[in-house]
C-alpha cells in the first residue's frame, strides 16, 4: 500500500462485509482485497478473475445477485456471526 491505513491489528470491522473485487484491477492489487477482508470480523471476498476496477459494470448480473443475497442475509433478523470463505 502506498499509504497504509493506521488500523489497529486488534480491532476488526464488526458488521458483516461483502467485498467484490476485480482481479485485473490496475489500481488496486489482489493482495489489497485479502488485506481488506482481514480487517473485518466477518467478510466474504468474491474475486472476479477477468474483471477490472469496473467489476460492477463488467459482471453486473453476478454482482447484483451477490448484493441481493447479502442484503437478504442482513434483513433476516439480528446479525449473527457466520463465517464466510474467500472465493475465487
Residue, then its C-alpha position, 0 to 999 in steps of 0.5 A: x500500500x502506498x499509504x497504509x491505513x493506521x488500523x489497529x491489528x486488534x480491532x476488526x470491522x464488526x458488521x458483516x462485509x461483502x467485498x467484490x473485487x476485480x482481479x485485473x484491477x490496475x489500481x488496486x492489487x489482489x493482495x489489497x482485497x485479502x488485506x481488506x477482508x482481514x480487517x473485518x470480523x466477518x467478510x466474504x471476498x468474491x474475486x472476479x478473475x477477468x474483471x477490472x476496477x469496473x467489476x460492477x459494470x463488467x459482471x453486473x448480473x453476478x454482482x447484483x445477485x451477490x448484493x441481493x443475497x447479502x442484503x437478504x442475509x442482513x434483513x433476516x433478523x439480528x446479525x449473527x456471526x457466520x463465517x464466510x470463505x474467500x472465493x475465487 
